[in-house]
Amino acid sequence: MSVAGPVWVLSPHLLVAQAITAALGSVGVPARTRRWESVDGEATSDDSEELGPAVFVAVVDGLDNPEVVAHVEALARRRAGRVVVVTSAEASVRWGGLLADDTVDVVTVSTSVTQLADVVRRLVAGDSAMDPDRRAVLRAAYAHDLDRRRQARAQLETLSPQQRRVLELLASGRRVAEVGVEMGVAEGTVRSHVKALRAKLGVSTQLKAVATFHQAYQSYPGSNAGSEREPESGSDSDSGSDSGEVPRAEPAAEPRAAGEVRVTVEAVPDPRRGTADRAPPALVLLRR
């Protein structure tokens, strides 16, 4: 069923939403910017139209933490119409839990504003921006990721209170010596706790123990969960990526000139095809 309402663009970064709104308009897709904070609030004179059916473009790349996911979920539940989440391939798995509802789509393939506009047009026409296979892959990857988190939490439950506190402090970015000061114990005692908790978690290094903690609670792209997160090869998020490039909208720290807004729409390679398929980033320069 087609969506007769307006197209709204929102992002945790207002500048990104405004720039994408203007860019869509420049290729023939009228859109309006919506305040991120107003998703759960009561309608105001500025957003009263959105109470009816609408297409919502949520640009969240790099900020796919639990709060942002919940924010978009509230939008999908409380408003009629369609929601398309624009995020990166590596973060797309975090949105698999919302894909049981076919009114929510996750877009990771758009190297230009024109391609994003085509996605919006499909949603307005009542079509999906995702094929069924890709939706199924993301949902399965999300379920697997959720199961891994539950297993990690069960492992953490085996730690003593002291071991758990040591791991929490390490996961927050503190060094062993700083953990000792925080807990009022000798550095050697902290190292003994680390050795014991590593054995309980079945990991060979301190970094892997910290990675287990992040996997259980805070391993979301864009979250500030500590500086010792260990990168993992072959992560589940790779299985949720699709065969193409990903839109990555990043606001400039400061406009380059009065009245200018710059947004980079950067291609991200498909892990299955290698880095050679990375397309050059497109720079959108908008003048008001």
C-alpha positions, 0 to 999 in steps of 0.5 A: 500500500502506498504512503500518502504522507510526507517524507521525514528525515531524522538523525541524532545529528540534526546537521546530518538530517538537514543536509540529507533533507536538502539533498533529497529535495535536490533530486526531486524527493521533497522531504522535511527534517524532524527533530530526533527528540520528538519521536516519543513526544506530543506533536507540536505545530511543526510536526502535526502532519506526521501523525498520519502515514509517512515515510521516515528516513532515520540516518543513524550510521555510527550511532547504532547503540541500544538507545538509538535502536529503541528510539527508532522502534518507538517511531515504528510502533507509534506512527503509521507508514514506513521507516528506513534505517540508514546505517553501515554494513557492520552495524546493520545486524543490530537492527535485525530485531525490528525486521519482523515488522515489514514496515521497517527496512534497513538500507546499507546500499546507497553510494549517492543521494540519487540511490537513497532517493530511489529507496524513498520512492519505493517506500512511498509507492508501498514497496520494500527497500529490502529483498526477503532473503536479505531481511531473513539474513539480518534477522538470523544474524541478530538472533545469533548475536543475541544468543551469544550475548546471553551466553556471555552474560551467563559466563559473567555470572560465574565471576566473584564480586571482586572479579566482576568489579575488576572486569568492569573497571578494565572494560571502562578503560582503566589500566591494571594499576588504576584498578588497584587504586580504585579498589584499594588493593595491590596491583598484584592482587588485581593481576591475580583476579584477572588470571582467575576471571580469565580461567572462568571465562575460558579466554587466554588474554585480558583483552579477550575477557574485556571483549566478553564483557562488551559482547554481553552488555555494551558491544554496540557501534557508536557506544563509548564502552571503553578503550580496550575493546578487542576487534574480532575477525569474522564477526556476526555483523559480517553475515548481515551485510549486503552486496553493495556499498553503504551510505555513511553521512558525516557532518563537518565539524564546522561549515567550510563557508557561510551557508554551506553544509557538507555531508560525505556519502561514503561507500563501504565495501562488501566484506565478501568482495574485498576492499577493491570494490570500495567506491569513492566517497561522494561529497554533497555540498549544499548551499542555503 
